């Protein structure tokens, strides 16, 4: 019984430590944009296209959430506007997938623009350590271009 309690206690401490470290790290890297949502989306689109990449799809996530919230009985407005740009880089994708073909799970790459109560942010998801940091570096470069830095 004592070993069981000790094992449970250690497991609980480990779980709480892991949960705290995961919760402390945001799943996204974001930057404030000094301008309107429309200006931010134009800047992101331009940065992606200027890098010679093709935008596969633009998800109008903010519109979808506003529309479906009413259908689901929610009055919570999450975003004033939110769009997600999906695209790929043949060069970077080939490199990361040659290193590990299961990196296909991270494709396509995306950059989002979100407006909450007049605060516009541009961002992208965090990627795992290792070879996928090449994707994160690409995304950060594109976002910096969109920010005018």
C-alpha positions as CSV (number, residue, x, y, z in Angstrom):
1,X,0.0,0.0,0.0
2,X,2.8,2.4,0.9
3,X,4.6,1.8,-2.4
4,X,1.3,2.3,-4.3
5,X,0.7,5.7,-2.5
6,X,4.3,6.7,-3.1
7,X,4.1,5.8,-6.8
8,X,0.8,7.6,-7.1
9,X,2.3,10.7,-5.4
10,X,5.4,10.7,-7.6
11,X,3.2,10.3,-10.7
12,X,1.0,13.1,-9.7
13,X,4.0,15.4,-9.0
14,X,5.4,14.5,-12.4
15,X,2.1,15.1,-14.2
16,X,1.7,18.5,-12.5
17,X,5.2,19.5,-13.5
18,X,4.7,18.5,-17.1
19,X,1.3,20.2,-17.3
20,X,2.7,23.4,-15.8
21,X,5.6,23.5,-18.4
22,X,3.3,22.7,-21.3
23,X,0.7,25.3,-20.2
24,X,3.4,27.9,-19.7
25,X,4.5,27.7,-23.3
26,X,1.9,29.1,-25.8
27,X,1.1,27.0,-28.8
28,X,1.6,30.1,-31.0
29,X,4.2,32.8,-31.5
30,X,2.5,36.1,-32.0
31,X,3.4,39.7,-32.8
32,X,1.4,42.8,-32.5
33,X,0.6,44.6,-35.8
34,X,0.4,48.3,-35.8
35,X,-2.5,48.8,-38.2
36,X,-5.9,47.4,-39.2
37,X,-6.8,43.8,-39.8
38,X,-7.1,44.5,-43.5
39,X,-3.6,46.0,-43.6
40,X,-2.2,43.0,-41.7
41,X,-3.8,40.5,-44.0
42,X,-2.5,42.4,-47.1
43,X,1.0,42.5,-45.5
44,X,1.0,38.7,-44.7
45,X,-0.3,37.9,-48.2
46,X,2.4,40.1,-49.8
47,X,5.2,38.6,-47.7
48,X,4.2,35.1,-48.7
49,X,3.9,35.9,-52.4
50,X,7.0,38.0,-52.4
51,X,9.0,35.0,-51.1
52,X,7.9,33.1,-54.2
53,X,5.4,30.9,-52.3
54,X,1.9,30.1,-53.4
55,X,-1.0,30.5,-51.0
56,X,-3.1,27.3,-51.2
57,X,-6.0,28.5,-49.1
58,X,-7.2,31.3,-46.9
59,X,-9.4,30.1,-44.1
60,X,-11.8,32.8,-42.8
61,X,-11.9,31.3,-39.3
62,X,-13.3,34.5,-37.6
63,X,-16.3,34.5,-39.9
64,X,-16.9,30.7,-39.4
65,X,-16.8,31.1,-35.6
66,X,-19.2,34.1,-35.7
67,X,-21.6,32.2,-37.9
68,X,-21.5,28.9,-36.1
69,X,-21.5,30.4,-32.6
70,X,-25.1,31.5,-33.1
71,X,-26.1,28.0,-34.3
72,X,-24.5,26.5,-31.2
73,X,-26.3,28.9,-28.8
74,X,-23.2,30.9,-27.9
75,X,-23.1,34.6,-27.8
76,X,-19.3,34.8,-27.2
77,X,-17.5,36.7,-29.9
78,X,-14.0,35.2,-30.0
79,X,-12.5,37.4,-32.8
80,X,-13.6,40.6,-34.6
81,X,-11.8,39.0,-37.6
82,X,-9.4,36.1,-38.1
83,X,-7.9,34.6,-41.3
84,X,-5.4,31.8,-41.7
85,X,-3.1,31.7,-44.7
86,X,-2.1,28.1,-45.7
87,X,0.9,27.5,-48.0
88,X,4.0,25.4,-48.5
89,X,7.6,25.7,-49.4
90,X,9.0,23.0,-51.7
91,X,12.5,23.7,-50.6
92,X,11.9,23.6,-46.8
93,X,9.3,20.8,-47.0
94,X,11.7,18.6,-48.9
95,X,14.5,19.1,-46.4
96,X,12.3,18.5,-43.3
97,X,10.6,15.5,-44.9
98,X,13.8,13.9,-46.1
99,X,15.0,14.1,-42.5
100,X,11.7,12.5,-41.3
101,X,8.9,11.7,-43.7
102,X,6.4,12.0,-40.8
103,X,7.0,15.7,-40.8
104,X,4.3,15.7,-43.4
105,X,2.0,16.0,-40.4
106,X,3.1,19.7,-40.1
107,X,2.2,20.6,-43.7
108,X,0.8,22.9,-45.0
109,X,2.3,25.7,-43.0
110,X,0.2,28.6,-41.8
111,X,0.3,32.2,-40.7
112,X,-2.7,33.7,-39.0
113,X,-4.0,37.3,-38.6
114,X,-6.4,37.9,-35.7
115,X,-8.2,40.9,-34.5
116,X,-9.6,40.9,-30.9
117,X,-11.1,44.1,-29.7
118,X,-9.0,46.2,-32.0
119,X,-5.7,44.4,-31.2
120,X,-4.4,42.9,-34.3
121,X,-1.8,40.1,-34.1
122,X,0.1,38.1,-36.7
123,X,1.4,34.7,-35.7
124,X,2.1,31.0,-36.4
125,X,2.2,27.8,-34.5
126,X,5.3,26.6,-32.6
127,X,7.2,23.7,-34.2
128,X,9.1,20.9,-32.5
129,X,12.9,21.2,-31.8
130,X,15.2,19.9,-34.4
131,X,14.7,20.0,-38.2
132,X,11.2,21.6,-37.9
133,X,12.9,24.8,-36.6
134,X,13.7,25.5,-40.2
135,X,10.0,25.8,-40.9
136,X,9.6,28.0,-37.8
137,X,12.5,30.2,-39.1
138,X,10.8,30.5,-42.5
139,X,7.5,31.5,-40.8
140,X,9.2,34.1,-38.6
141,X,11.0,35.6,-41.5
142,X,7.7,36.0,-43.4
143,X,6.0,37.5,-40.4
144,X,8.9,39.9,-39.9
145,X,8.5,41.0,-43.5
146,X,4.8,41.5,-43.0
147,X,5.5,43.6,-39.9
148,X,7.9,45.7,-41.9
149,X,10.9,44.7,-39.8
